[in-house]
Amino acid sequence: MSWIKHLQVGEADVYSLTDGQFRLDGGAMFGSVPRVLWERVSPADELNRIRLRINPLLIRLGGENILVETGFWDQGGEKFEAMYGLDRDETVFRGLSEVGLTPDDIGLVINTHLHFDHAGRNVTPAGEPTFPNARYVVQRQELHDATHTHERSRASYVAEYIEPLRDAGLYEAVDGEHELRPGLGVLPLPGHNLGQQGVVLRSGGETLVYTADLVPTLAHVPLPYIMGYDLYPVTTLETRKRYYGEWFESGAILCTPHDPGVAFARLEEGKKGGFVGVALNG
Ligand SMILES: [Zn+2]
C-alpha cells in the first residue's frame, strides 16, 4: 500500500511523501528524557535505535509544485546506510510519480535545513540538481553553517549535496521570516541548529505548518522532549513556547519530518497541562 497521504488545505493540495525509514539512537533522540518514558512511545531495537521516517511534503499551489525537503542522502555507501538502518521501502521519486510528477515538474524546493536526512537528495549522484527547474530556498545562516562546520555539527552535513548547488547559484538564501508565494512562507525555528526554518501554508482559513526538527515526531511534542542532537536545546524550548499556543489556537495542521506513522496532526491540550500531538489520519 502506498504511503502517500493527501490533504486539501484551502486551495492547496498537500501530499505527505516518504523517502523511506531510518533508525537513530533512542537516547540521543530524546535527550534528557529517561528511557523508561520514551520507550513506551518509541520502542528501541537491539542496537537501542528507534524507527523514524523521512517525510518530505509536496504542496501544489497556484499551478506550481513545491517540494519541502528532498530526502535522505543516497551516496553514503553500505556502511553508512547500515549504521542508520536505512530502509528505502519508498522513495520521494516514487511518491512524485504517483501524483503524476517527475523531478522536472518541481518549481521550488524548500530546505528546512541542510542535514543529510533532509536535504540529501538536493543533487543527483552525478552532482547535478535533482530538481533542475527549481530554486532551493534555505536560510542564509544555515547555508553558512553547513559550509563552516565544527566538531559538533560536522557529522550532519555532506559537502557533496550542498556545494554543487551553491556553486551553481541555485540556492535562494533568505533571512528570517519570508513570504515565498501568496499564503506560503518560511519561518525561522532555531534550536536544532541556528538556521533551521519551518514552512507555513495559509489558504482558505486553514493553516498548515511543517515543523522541521523543532518537532521531529509527534512523540516529541511535549516541551522537555528535546533531542540530544539539538545544538541549542534551550532555544528549542523557547521556540516551541513561542509558537505552540498560536498553532493550537489556530487549529494548525502539523507535519513532522520523522514521525514513523502519522502524516498530519494537531496540537491538543494534554491531561497534565502542555500540549500533545494528535493524528488527523493514519
Ligand atoms: Zn532530521
Residues whose N, C-alpha, C, O or C-beta is under 5 A from the ligand:
A	BS01	ZN	D117 D213
